[in-house]
Amino acid sequence: MIHLSDHVDRSRVLDLRSHTRDAALLEMVETLATANAVMDKVKLLQALLEREQIVSTGIGLGVAVPHAKIPEVTDFVVGYGRSKQGIDWGSIDDEPVHHVVVIAGPPDRQHRYLQFLASVTLQLKQEGLREALTNATSADELWAALCAS
């Protein structure tokens, strides 16, 4: 299993300021773009938005896992954002999203990509982790909760 804490750099864990899905994606992409693996943040944002147009990545339980595979991302990059107020993401359960994990990777590593999606989804379905993330009072506590998962 892939653990979030092994792939989310502390600098890419944040409290989201955004109130809409598209603005939250932009905020997350700005954070992910600090990674050397992200060669073009505009194309990454475009790919994430296009993916949302196909079907929402809001998987329920207050969680969204936006993801994209593009050549402009040379290795896997993961970021976590928390929305205290919740964001209308068009989730399958019609509930607001409070936990956003963005996964970006290269297009030639499909198996690893699917492992990332499955592992992240399983981890965020754990009520204890979601509760710890919800109750965290700072980005450092968010990071600690992710590391403990």
Order of alpha helices (4+ residues) and beta strands (2+ residues): alpha-beta-alpha-alpha-beta-beta-beta-beta-beta-alpha-alpha-alpha
